[in-house]
Every structure is written in structure tokens, then in C-alpha cells.
Amino acid sequence: PLIYCVEETDNAGQLHRIALPRTANIEAHEQPNLLGGVVTLSALARKEAFESWDDGLYRTGPPAVEEAKITAVPYFAWDNRDPGEMLVWLRDS
């Protein structure tokens, strides 16, 4: 099996906020100029919006969510560009 991951380089950090719906339409893209030629995956996901907790320990409701296009690269190719976060497992939304 080929495993993919999301990197901060493509997905603006805070990767733990990403949730991918099971019904997401995932598209493959050939990238011949990226890391010697790889196939990336992209999809529309949901990302929790950054909100201030105002020094509170708990919230009374769910966080706001915004739509975000995510890009995933093959796991073997990660960490070959800018340093940053990486995530293999995405939450279900």
C-alpha cells in the first residue's frame, strides 16, 4: 500500500485541526517537478477555525469550522522541502 501524509508546507500548519469527511472527493495530481516526480492527492476538508479560548479551560459548544483544500504527498517523500508539521492520520468529520 502507498501511504500519504499532509505537510505544513502545503496546508498552512495547525494540521491537528483538519478533519476529512469520509465522502470527500479525493483527486490525484501528477507532479513531475515535485521531488523528482510524485502523485499528490487533494481534497476539500474541514478545518477548525482558530479561536481564542480567553483563558477558559472548557467550551460550551463546538468550534467554528471552515472549508480548506488539503494536499497530501506520498509518505516516502515527506520532509524534503521546508521543515514543519506532518500528519498521517486525519480525523473523520
N, C-alpha and C positions, 0 to 999 in steps of 0.2 A: 504494500500500500504506500501511497505517496501522502505524506503529512504536510499540511500547510500551517503557517503561523501569520499573525499580524504583527507589524513592527511600528514603532513610534514614527519612523521616517515617513511612512505612508499615511498614518492615521492620527496624527496630531496629539499623541500622548494620552494619558489617562485611560489606557486600554481596558482597565478593570470596569469601566463604565459602559462598555459595549455589550449589547445583547443582540443575538441574531435570531430572528424568527425561523421556526422550522420550515415555514413556507417560503422563505426568501428565494428569489430568483438569482442563482449564482452563475456568473458569466466568466468564461475563460478567455484570457487575452495572451497571445504570443508576444513576448517582449525580447526580440533578438538582440537589442543593445543593452539589456539589463543583465549584469553578472554573467556575461558570456552566452546569454540566451536562455530564458526560462519562461514558463507559462504562469502568469499570475491569475488570481481569482478576485472578482469584485462582486459586491452585493450591497443592497440597502439594508442597513441595520438600525437599531435604536441605540441611542447613547444618552445616559443620564446627564442632564444639564448640570453644570457646576453651580451649586447654590451655597450660600453661606449658612452655616449651622448656628450662627450667632451664639457661640459658646454653649449651645444646648447639647445634651447627651443623646436625646431621642427626638424623633419627629412624630407628628400625629398622622401624616399622610405620606403617600408615595412621592418620590422625587419627580420633578418635571422631566420629560423625555423629548429629545429632538431626533429627527432622522439624520443619519450620517452614511455616506458612501464609504465602505471599507475596502481595503485592498489587502490580499494575503499573498505571501510568497512561499515557495517550497521551503520546508524546514531546513533542508541541507544548505540553502543559500542565505539564511539569515545571518545578521551581524557582519555583513560585508560592505556596509555603507556607513551611515552615521551611527554613533553609539546611541542607545536608548532602550526603551522598554520592548519586550517581546512577549507574546501570549499565544499559546497553542489552543487552549480550551476556551471557548466562548460560551457565555451564558445563553440560555434559551429565553426568548421573550414571548 
